[in-house]
Amino acid sequence: MVRAQRLANCIKCLLFTTTCIIASFGLLFLIVAILGSTNIMKGALVFPPYMFPLCGMLGIIITTVATLEFISMQYQRKWVTFVIITLVIVAIILQIVMGIIFEQKEQNPFEYMTNEWHQRDDTFKNHLQEEFGCCGYANVFDDVVHSDSCPINRVLYQDPCFYALTSYIDNHFYKVHVFLLSTLAIDFIALLNIFTLKYLLNKKVPSHQEQPKIGHTSLNDTIFFSPSNYKDEEYASCIENFQQKCL
């Protein structure tokens, strides 16, 4: 019984640790979404514009799952389990879709960046020119935005943005899609946690045996004694002899 209780405590400690790890990954996705949406992170505009909102949504989902699992450690409810499983499935689908999109963009960076450069506005182009220290796209005259970083009289001395941008995509998009697909393990850990919690908390602890009720004994019970009630055989035999004399 003591060993079983120790094992249950170890499992609960492990569940708490893994849930903290899940929550930290959720916060990490939220931080990346904030940094990318505010363009604080270098090269944020190179990423597809819808990726950072999806990253923020994924962070909210994973953080919510961790919070609900912390609640389930104290209060087990069927609807909480159902919500956690649903959210984890949504997170898995979201991560797979995002990972596939990044993998496709990384496989053909030239087509992706060419379309982005020529379809986006001058603010987008000027920001990338300043951030990567380049001018134009395929060459310094290809859809260039003249600004302080790309003045007309010095544009010939600058490099085109094509090489810097495609190199950035090759280096970072691969890492992102590998990270997204590898963090699917976090989702499966969350599922394992909730099923383990459900098993532990639904497992009934055996109740203590009922104590015999103390009531009034009959008169016959006080007169006659049974030798089997005593552990000492010699003492029991003496009582038996005494009872025979009385009879």
N, C-alpha and C positions, 0 to 999 in steps of 0.2 A: 504493500500500500504506500509506504514511504517512497519507494523507488518510482512508482507510478506518478506520485505527486511531484517528485523532482523532475521527472521527464516532462511532465506537463508544463512546469515552470520554465524549463529550458526552451521548450517549443514556443511558449509565449514570448520569451525574451528574444528568440530568433525572429519571430513574427514582428515584434516591435522594431528591431533593427532593420529588417528588410523594408518595412513600411516607411521608415525614415529615409531610406535610400530612394524609394519610389517618390516620396515627396520632394527630395532634393532634385531629382531629374525633372519633375514638374516645374519647379522654380527655375531650373536652368533653361527650359524651353521658354518660359515667360520672359526671362532676362534677355535671351537672344531675340525674341520678338520685339521687345521694347527698343533694344539697341538698333535693330534693323529698320524698324518703322521710323525711327527718328534720325536715321542716316548717321548715327554716331560710329557704327562699325564701318571700317573701310571696305568699299566695294559692295555696299548694301544695295545700291541701285542696279548692280549687275544681276542680282537675283530676280527671278520672276516676281512681279509686284504683289501677287496674291499669296506668296509663300509665308511671309511674316505674319499676316493675320491667321493663316492656318497653323503656324507654329504657336502663336498665342493661344488659339483654341485648344491645341493639343496640350499645352502646358496647364490650362485651366482644367481640362478633363483629368489629367494625371494627378494634379494636386487635389482635385475633388475626390478621386478614388482613394488616395492616401488618407484624406480626412475622414471619409466614411469608414475606412478600415480601422482607424483609431477609435471611432465611435463604436464599431462592432466588437472591439475588444472588451467593452464594458456593457453595451446593450445590444443584444442580438435581436434583429428584426428581419422578417422575411423580405420586406420591401427594400430594405437596405442592401441585402444580398442581390436582389434582382437588379437594382439600380447600378451596383458596382459591376456586375457581369455585363450589363448593357453598355456602360461607359467604356469598359475595357475593350469590348468588341469594336466600338466606334473608334477608339484610339488605335487599335491594330489596323483597321481599314485605312484610317487617315495616314498613318505612318507608311504603310505599303504604297499608297497612292503617291505621297510626297517623294518617297525614295525612288519610285519608278520615273517620276517626272524629272528629278535631278539626274538620274542615270541617263535618260534620253538626251537631256541638254548637254551633258558632259560628253556624250558620244559624238555629237555634232555641234561643237561650239561656234564654228564659223557661220553656219546658217542661222543659228539662234542669235548671235550677237549682231550679225548684219541686219536682220529684221528688226531687232530692238533699236539699233542706232538710227535707222532711217525712218522708223515709225514714231519714235518718241519726239518730244518737243525740245526746244533749244536749252531749256533749263536742265534737262536730263543730260544732254551732251556737254554743256558747259561744266556741270558738276563733275562728270567723269574726266574731262580734260584737266581740270584743276587737281583732282584727286590723284590721277595717275601721271600727271606731268607730260601730257601728249596733246597733239592737235590734229583734228580731222580723224577720219576712220581708216580707210585703206591707204590714203596718203594725206599729206597736210592740207590738200585742197578739197578733199572729199567730204562734203557736208560739214565743213568746219564752222565753229562758232567763235568769232573774234571777240576776245575779252582781254583782261589784264594778263591772264596766263598765256594767251595766244594772240599777241598783237600782230598786226599786219606786217610790220617791218621786221619781225623776228620769227615769223611762222616757218620759214624755210629751215631754221636751225632746230626745230622740234621734231620729235619722232611721231609717227601716226599711232593712233590708239589701238589699232587692230592687234598688234603683237602683245601689248600689255594686257588687254582685256581677255583675249583668248587664252593667254597663259594663266591668268587669274582663274578662269573657268576650269581649265584643266586641273589646276592644283586644288581648288576649293570645292567644286561641285562633286568630285569623286569622294572627298572626305565626308561631305554632308550626307550623300546618299548611303554610304557605308555606315555612318553613325546612326542614321534613321532606322536602317534595317537591323542593325545590331541591338539597338535599344528596344526592339520587340521583346527581348528577354525580360525587360522590366514589366511589360504587360502580362506576360505569362507568370511571372513571379506574383503579380497582384492577384491573378486568378487562383494561383496555388495558395496564397495567403487566405483568401476568403473561404475557400473550400476547407482549409485546415481549421480556420476559426469556427466554421459551421460544425465540423466534426467534434472539435474540443468542447464547444459550448453546449452542443446538443447531447453530448455523452453524459448520461446520468451518473452522478456519484452515488455509489451504493449507500443507502441510509443505514444508520445504526440499528442494531437489533433492538426490538422493543423490550424494555425491562419488564419483568413479571410484576403484575400489580400486587400490591400489598393489601391484603384484606384480612377479615377476621377468620381465625382458624377455628375449626370445630373442636369440640371437647375430646372426641376420639383421637384427633391428631395430636393433642397434648399429652395423652396418656401413653399411646403406643409410638415407639420410635422405630425407624427402619435402619438396620445396620449399614445399608448402602449409602447413607448420608454422611458417613464418616470415612476419612481417608486412612485413619489408623485402625488396622484390623483388630489389634488386641483390645483397643478401647471399645470397638463395636461388639466384640464377643462378650465382653463384660456386661454390656447393656442388654444383650440378648438373653444371658443367663438371669439377669434381674427380672426381665419381663416374664420368663417362664416360671420363676418362683411366685410372682404375683398372680399368675393365672392358676 
